[in-house]
Amino acid sequence: MARYVRDLVLNKPDDFVQFMMNDYLQKNSFIMSEWKGEAAYRAGDAMMEGYKYLKWYYRDGVFHLEAWLKGTFGGEWDLSGFVAVLQKKPYRESLEQLFAVLQQPLPMPQNMPGQGMPGPGSPGQPYQNTVPVHTVDNSGAATMGLVFGILSVVFAFIIPLVGIILACLGFSRARMGAGSRKSGQAKAGKVFCIIGIIAAIVMWGLNILLLMPAIGGLY
């Protein structure tokens, strides 16, 4: 088993950790699934960015997380090394952002009614007040998805292979940014990435057809 494993001593209320994890899973398009009979969250797809998996629990003030990618032949890839680094890097960066918001200091509760993130209380007890907290924000990923998508279309007509690589990078980040406040950029990024891949494949095919007569003339 090859997994990225992280343990954080948080000593924060259970409801706070549950809120942050629900927010992270939703914004990063994770769904409940299974991995070889083991319950786990899954995101991604088989074609563009591969499948990402995640497991977590919070017990006695310690947050435990396991993350991995589906590797070749159904194996597991951790989030280090050069193999599949284009898939690993954005996933690892999103987890680092999650750890940062989990470790943020909790402000004092405000004595005011409202909905949203409840205020701190003892572990296992419901919150009574509302406090402002920072949550995961994938707006940067949405913007990068759009930039990579536009570049993939440009390079599809110049260097098709580079266009495909940029499209895969952009699609992964656009998926991450789909639940952010810049969801429009993320959607546009996905469209550009798809156009970039199609254009790159077409240009690749045209290049092969144009080269065939020249290659045939050598024999």
C-alpha positions as CSV (number, residue, x, y, z in Angstrom):
1,M,0.0,0.0,0.0
2,A,1.5,3.4,-1.1
3,R,-0.4,6.3,0.4
4,Y,0.2,9.8,1.6
5,V,-0.5,9.8,5.3
6,R,-0.8,12.8,7.6
7,D,-1.7,13.2,11.3
8,L,-2.4,16.6,12.8
9,V,-2.9,17.3,16.5
10,L,-5.8,19.8,16.3
11,N,-7.6,19.6,19.6
12,K,-10.5,21.4,18.1
13,P,-14.3,20.7,18.4
14,D,-15.6,17.8,16.3
15,D,-18.2,20.0,14.6
16,F,-15.5,22.4,13.3
17,V,-13.5,19.6,11.7
18,Q,-16.6,18.0,10.2
19,F,-17.7,21.3,8.8
20,M,-14.2,21.9,7.2
21,M,-14.0,18.5,5.7
22,N,-17.6,18.6,4.3
23,D,-16.6,22.0,2.7
24,Y,-13.4,20.6,1.3
25,L,-15.0,17.5,-0.1
26,Q,-17.8,19.4,-1.8
27,K,-15.6,22.1,-3.3
28,N,-13.2,19.5,-4.7
29,S,-16.0,17.3,-6.1
30,F,-15.3,14.3,-3.9
31,I,-18.1,11.6,-3.7
32,M,-18.4,8.7,-1.4
33,S,-17.1,5.5,-3.1
34,E,-15.0,2.5,-2.3
35,W,-11.5,1.3,-3.0
36,K,-11.1,-2.5,-3.2
37,G,-13.9,-3.0,-0.7
38,E,-12.7,-0.1,1.5
39,A,-14.9,3.0,2.0
40,A,-13.2,6.1,0.6
41,Y,-14.0,9.4,-1.1
42,R,-13.2,9.7,-4.8
43,A,-12.7,12.6,-7.3
44,G,-11.5,12.9,-10.8
45,D,-12.0,10.8,-13.9
46,A,-10.3,8.0,-15.8
47,M,-9.4,10.1,-18.9
48,M,-8.2,13.6,-18.0
49,E,-6.8,13.6,-14.5
50,G,-7.1,10.1,-13.1
51,Y,-8.9,9.1,-9.9
52,K,-8.0,10.7,-6.5
53,Y,-8.9,8.9,-3.3
54,L,-9.1,10.1,0.3
55,K,-9.9,8.7,3.8
56,W,-10.0,10.6,7.0
57,Y,-11.1,10.5,10.6
58,Y,-10.9,12.7,13.7
59,R,-10.4,11.1,17.1
60,D,-9.3,12.4,20.5
61,G,-8.2,15.7,19.0
62,V,-6.0,14.1,16.3
63,F,-6.9,14.4,12.6
64,H,-5.8,11.5,10.4
65,L,-5.8,11.6,6.6
66,E,-4.8,9.1,3.9
67,A,-4.7,10.2,0.2
68,W,-3.6,8.4,-2.9
69,L,-4.1,8.2,-6.7
70,K,-5.2,5.2,-8.7
71,G,-2.0,3.9,-10.3
72,T,-1.4,1.7,-13.3
73,F,-2.8,-1.8,-13.2
74,G,-5.1,-0.8,-10.3
75,G,-2.3,0.0,-7.8
76,E,-1.9,2.9,-5.5
77,W,0.4,5.9,-6.0
78,D,1.3,8.2,-3.1
79,L,1.7,12.0,-3.7
80,S,5.5,12.1,-4.0
81,G,8.0,11.2,-6.7
82,F,8.2,12.1,-10.4
83,V,5.7,9.5,-11.7
84,A,2.4,11.2,-12.5
85,V,3.7,14.4,-10.9
86,L,1.2,16.4,-13.0
87,Q,-1.6,14.7,-11.2
88,K,0.1,14.6,-7.7
89,K,1.1,18.2,-7.5
90,P,-2.3,19.9,-7.6
91,Y,-3.8,17.3,-5.3
92,R,-1.0,17.7,-2.7
93,E,-1.4,21.5,-2.9
94,S,-5.2,21.2,-2.2
95,L,-4.4,19.1,0.8
96,E,-1.9,21.6,2.1
97,Q,-4.6,24.3,1.9
98,L,-7.0,22.0,3.8
99,F,-4.4,21.5,6.6
100,A,-3.9,25.3,6.8
101,V,-7.7,25.9,7.4
102,L,-7.9,23.1,9.9
103,Q,-5.1,24.5,12.0
104,Q,-6.4,28.1,12.0
105,P,-7.0,29.6,15.4
106,L,-10.7,29.8,16.3
107,P,-12.0,33.2,17.3
108,M,-14.2,33.9,20.2
109,P,-17.9,33.2,19.5
110,Q,-20.1,36.2,18.7
111,N,-23.4,36.5,20.6
112,M,-25.5,37.0,17.5
113,P,-28.0,34.8,15.7
114,G,-27.2,33.5,12.3
115,Q,-26.5,30.5,10.1
116,G,-23.2,29.0,9.0
117,M,-20.2,27.8,10.9
118,P,-21.2,27.5,14.6
119,G,-19.0,28.7,17.3
120,P,-16.6,26.6,19.4
121,G,-17.7,24.4,22.2
122,S,-16.5,21.3,23.8
123,P,-15.7,18.3,21.5
124,G,-18.9,16.4,20.6
125,Q,-21.2,19.2,21.8
126,P,-23.2,21.4,19.4
127,Y,-22.1,25.0,18.9
128,Q,-24.2,27.7,20.3
129,N,-22.9,30.8,18.4
130,T,-21.6,31.8,15.1
131,V,-17.9,32.6,14.4
132,P,-16.1,33.7,11.2
133,V,-13.7,31.1,10.0
134,H,-11.6,30.7,6.8
135,T,-12.5,27.8,4.5
136,V,-10.8,26.3,1.5
137,D,-10.9,28.7,-1.4
138,N,-10.1,27.2,-4.9
139,S,-10.4,30.5,-6.8
140,G,-6.8,30.3,-7.7
141,A,-7.2,26.9,-9.2
142,A,-10.2,28.1,-11.2
143,T,-8.1,31.0,-12.7
144,M,-5.2,28.6,-13.5
145,G,-7.6,26.2,-15.1
146,L,-8.8,29.0,-17.4
147,V,-5.2,30.1,-18.2
148,F,-4.1,26.5,-19.0
149,G,-7.2,26.0,-21.1
150,I,-6.5,29.0,-23.2
151,L,-2.8,28.1,-23.6
152,S,-3.8,24.5,-24.6
153,V,-5.8,25.8,-27.5
154,V,-2.9,28.0,-28.6
155,F,-0.3,25.3,-28.4
156,A,-2.7,22.7,-30.0
157,F,-1.9,24.4,-33.3
158,I,1.8,24.7,-32.6
159,I,3.0,21.7,-30.6
160,P,0.0,19.4,-30.2
161,L,1.6,17.3,-27.4
162,V,2.2,20.4,-25.3
163,G,-1.4,21.4,-25.9
164,I,-2.6,18.0,-24.6
165,I,-0.5,18.3,-21.5
166,L,-1.7,21.9,-20.8
167,A,-5.3,20.7,-21.3
168,C,-4.9,17.9,-18.7
169,L,-3.3,20.4,-16.2
170,G,-6.1,22.9,-16.8
171,F,-8.9,20.4,-16.5
172,S,-7.6,19.2,-13.2
173,R,-7.4,22.7,-11.8
174,A,-10.8,23.7,-13.3
175,R,-12.4,20.8,-11.5
176,M,-10.9,21.9,-8.2
177,G,-12.2,25.5,-8.8
178,A,-15.7,24.4,-9.8
179,G,-17.0,25.0,-6.3
180,S,-15.2,28.3,-5.7
181,R,-16.5,31.9,-6.1
182,K,-14.9,31.9,-9.5
183,S,-16.8,28.9,-10.8
184,G,-17.5,30.7,-14.1
185,Q,-13.8,30.8,-14.8
186,A,-13.6,27.1,-13.9
187,K,-16.4,26.2,-16.4
188,A,-14.8,28.3,-19.1
189,G,-11.4,26.6,-18.4
190,K,-13.0,23.1,-18.8
191,V,-14.5,24.2,-22.2
192,F,-11.1,25.5,-23.4
193,C,-9.3,22.4,-22.2
194,I,-11.7,20.1,-24.2
195,I,-11.4,22.3,-27.3
196,G,-7.6,22.2,-26.8
197,I,-7.5,18.4,-26.7
198,I,-9.7,18.0,-29.7
199,A,-7.7,20.6,-31.7
200,A,-4.4,18.9,-30.7
201,I,-5.6,15.5,-31.8
202,V,-6.8,16.9,-35.1
203,M,-3.5,18.7,-35.7
204,W,-1.6,15.6,-34.8
205,G,-3.5,13.6,-37.3
206,L,-3.0,16.2,-40.0
207,N,0.7,16.3,-39.4
208,I,0.9,12.6,-39.8
209,L,-1.0,12.7,-43.0
210,L,1.2,15.4,-44.4
211,L,4.4,13.5,-43.4
212,M,3.3,10.2,-45.0
213,P,4.1,11.2,-48.6
214,A,7.5,12.5,-47.6
215,I,8.2,9.3,-45.7
216,G,7.0,7.2,-48.6
217,G,9.4,9.1,-51.0
218,L,12.4,7.9,-49.0
219,Y,11.7,4.3,-49.9
